[in-house]
Amino acid sequence: MAEPPVKIHSVAEAYLLLMVTPCTACGKGPLEAGGHEAIDLDGGAGRKMQAVCKACGQAQEFVFDLGYMDAADAADAAGLPRINGSDEPSLAIDVAQWLMLFEGIVRAADQQGDPGESRRLGYEAAQCLEEALKFYPPGDGEWPEESAFFHDWTLARFREHRHIFARTRLIELRRKLPTLTQMEQHLLGQAALEPRKRHWWRFWR
């Protein structure tokens, strides 16, 4: 049976999904986007994309449902890689995967010699942390529900390393970062001084 289309809120979310999806053949990765085409999904907009595992070369196909995408993202109007402008948790990437993305992107930012690129990565990492926090129940509950984990391996990670998922830990990590508004102001000022280019998060434009 074919997998159902993956519902995404932005092209950036599809890009990040590739970063945390293990290869179906070797279990490693990362996956790299290849060819893609627009498709119709029962009258709605969709996108079929081929991805290739950089570790073993295995091809993997993704079908994305674009019905949840923000109009600004679809129109390429925002100019910055907003992952999910709604309060709704991701339907493609679970809470454990968002934390993995946050940690990996922070490491990449720390190793980056270009201050502008480091700021861009910091903005991306901060959004990943906020996406993770959307999975926590209203109020002061310390832990996400098990339904916040979409895969057996991410649920196992939660059960084995529960302390990593404490809400107070995530809030403290977020507190140490500038606000998204502050980051956006820096990035927009930086973009005004640079030549217009095709950005990474528009990888199927």
C-alpha positions as CSV (number, residue, x, y, z in Angstrom):
1,M,0.0,0.0,0.0
2,A,1.3,3.4,-0.9
3,E,2.2,5.8,1.9
4,P,-0.3,8.7,2.3
5,P,0.9,12.2,1.1
6,V,3.0,14.0,3.7
7,K,1.2,17.2,4.8
8,I,3.7,20.1,5.1
9,H,3.3,23.8,6.1
10,S,6.2,25.0,3.9
11,V,8.9,24.0,1.5
12,A,11.4,24.5,4.3
13,E,9.6,21.8,6.4
14,A,10.0,19.3,3.5
15,Y,13.7,20.1,3.3
16,L,14.1,19.5,7.0
17,L,12.1,16.3,6.8
18,L,14.8,14.9,4.4
19,M,17.4,15.7,7.0
20,V,15.8,13.5,9.7
21,T,14.4,10.6,7.6
22,P,16.5,7.5,7.7
23,C,17.2,5.7,4.4
24,T,14.8,2.8,3.9
25,A,17.7,0.6,2.7
26,C,20.6,1.3,5.0
27,G,19.0,3.2,7.8
28,K,21.4,6.0,7.5
29,G,21.4,9.1,5.3
30,P,21.0,12.0,4.9
31,L,18.6,12.1,2.0
32,E,19.3,14.5,-0.8
33,A,16.4,16.0,-2.9
34,G,16.5,15.0,-6.6
35,G,13.9,15.4,-9.4
36,H,10.4,16.6,-8.6
37,E,7.1,17.4,-10.3
38,A,3.8,19.0,-9.5
39,I,0.9,16.5,-9.1
40,D,-2.9,16.7,-8.4
41,L,-4.1,15.2,-5.2
42,D,-7.9,14.9,-5.5
43,G,-8.1,18.4,-6.7
44,G,-5.5,19.8,-4.3
45,A,-1.9,20.8,-5.0
46,G,0.8,18.2,-4.5
47,R,4.4,17.6,-5.3
48,K,6.2,14.3,-6.0
49,M,9.9,14.3,-5.2
50,Q,12.7,11.8,-5.6
51,A,15.4,11.7,-2.9
52,V,18.7,9.8,-2.8
53,C,20.5,8.5,0.2
54,K,24.0,10.1,0.3
55,A,25.3,7.0,2.2
56,C,24.2,4.2,-0.1
57,G,22.6,5.8,-3.2
58,Q,19.2,4.2,-2.6
59,A,16.3,6.2,-4.2
60,Q,13.2,7.1,-2.1
61,E,10.0,8.8,-3.2
62,F,8.1,11.4,-1.3
63,V,4.6,12.8,-2.1
64,F,3.8,16.1,-0.4
65,D,0.3,17.5,0.2
66,L,0.7,21.3,-0.1
67,G,-2.8,22.1,1.2
68,Y,-1.4,23.2,4.6
69,M,1.2,25.6,3.2
70,D,0.9,29.3,4.1
71,A,-0.1,31.5,1.2
72,A,3.0,33.7,1.8
73,D,5.3,30.6,1.4
74,A,3.5,29.5,-1.7
75,A,3.8,33.0,-3.2
76,D,7.5,33.2,-2.2
77,A,6.7,36.5,-0.5
78,A,8.2,36.2,3.0
79,G,11.9,36.2,2.0
80,L,12.8,34.2,5.1
81,P,12.5,30.4,5.8
82,R,9.4,30.3,8.1
83,I,8.8,26.7,8.8
84,N,5.3,26.8,10.1
85,G,3.4,30.1,10.6
86,S,0.5,28.4,12.4
87,D,0.1,27.2,16.0
88,E,-0.5,23.6,14.8
89,P,2.2,21.0,15.4
90,S,3.9,19.6,12.4
91,L,2.2,16.6,10.7
92,A,5.5,15.5,9.1
93,I,8.2,15.9,11.7
94,D,7.7,14.7,15.3
95,V,8.9,16.2,18.5
96,A,12.1,14.1,18.8
97,Q,13.0,14.9,15.2
98,W,12.6,18.6,15.8
99,L,15.0,18.3,18.8
100,M,17.5,16.4,16.6
101,L,17.3,19.1,14.0
102,F,17.8,21.8,16.6
103,E,20.9,20.2,18.1
104,G,22.4,19.4,14.6
105,I,21.8,22.9,13.3
106,V,23.2,24.6,16.4
107,R,26.4,22.5,16.0
108,A,26.6,23.6,12.4
109,A,26.1,27.3,13.4
110,D,28.9,27.0,16.0
111,Q,31.3,25.6,13.3
112,Q,30.4,28.3,10.7
113,G,33.0,30.9,9.9
114,D,30.6,33.2,8.1
115,P,28.7,35.4,10.7
116,G,25.8,35.8,8.3
117,E,25.4,32.1,7.7
118,S,25.7,31.5,11.4
119,R,22.8,33.9,12.1
120,R,20.7,32.2,9.4
121,L,21.4,28.8,11.0
122,G,20.5,30.2,14.4
123,Y,17.2,31.4,13.1
124,E,16.5,28.0,11.7
125,A,17.5,26.3,14.9
126,A,15.2,28.6,17.0
127,Q,12.2,27.7,14.8
128,C,13.0,24.0,15.2
129,L,12.9,24.4,19.0
130,E,9.6,26.3,18.8
131,E,8.1,23.5,16.6
132,A,9.1,20.9,19.2
133,L,7.3,23.0,21.9
134,K,4.1,22.9,19.9
135,F,3.7,19.2,20.8
136,Y,3.4,19.9,24.5
137,P,-0.1,19.9,26.1
138,P,-1.5,23.3,27.3
139,G,-0.5,24.3,30.8
140,D,2.6,23.4,32.6
141,G,2.8,19.7,31.7
142,E,6.5,18.6,31.6
143,W,6.3,15.9,29.0
144,P,4.8,15.4,25.5
145,E,2.2,12.7,24.9
146,E,3.4,9.5,23.2
147,S,1.3,10.6,20.2
148,A,3.9,13.3,19.6
149,F,6.2,10.6,18.3
150,F,5.5,9.3,14.8
151,H,8.0,6.5,14.7
152,D,9.0,3.5,16.8
153,W,12.6,4.7,16.9
154,T,11.7,8.3,18.1
155,L,9.3,6.9,20.7
156,A,12.1,4.6,21.9
157,R,14.4,7.6,22.1
158,F,11.9,9.4,24.4
159,R,11.5,6.3,26.7
160,E,15.3,5.9,26.9
161,H,16.3,9.5,27.3
162,R,13.2,11.1,28.8
163,H,15.1,14.0,30.5
164,I,16.0,15.4,27.0
165,F,12.3,16.1,26.4
166,A,11.5,18.0,29.6
167,R,9.5,21.1,28.8
168,T,11.5,23.2,31.3
169,R,14.7,22.2,29.5
170,L,13.4,23.3,26.1
171,I,12.1,26.6,27.5
172,E,15.5,27.3,29.0
173,L,17.2,26.6,25.7
174,R,14.9,28.9,23.9
175,R,15.3,31.7,26.5
176,K,19.1,31.8,25.7
177,L,18.3,32.7,22.1
178,P,17.2,36.0,20.6
179,T,13.5,36.3,19.7
180,L,12.5,35.3,16.1
181,T,11.6,39.0,15.4
182,Q,15.2,40.1,16.4
183,M,16.7,37.3,14.2
184,E,14.4,38.3,11.3
185,Q,15.5,41.9,11.5
186,H,19.2,41.0,11.4
187,L,18.6,38.6,8.5
188,L,16.5,41.1,6.5
189,G,19.2,43.7,7.0
190,Q,21.8,41.3,5.9
191,A,19.8,40.3,2.8
192,A,19.5,43.9,1.7
193,L,23.2,44.1,1.4
194,E,23.6,40.8,-0.6
195,P,22.8,40.0,-4.2
196,R,19.4,38.3,-4.7
197,K,19.9,34.5,-4.9
198,R,18.0,31.3,-4.9
199,H,17.7,30.3,-1.2
200,W,18.1,26.7,0.1
201,W,14.6,26.5,1.4
202,R,13.2,27.0,-2.1
203,F,14.8,23.8,-3.3
204,W,12.0,22.8,-5.6
205,R,11.2,26.3,-6.9
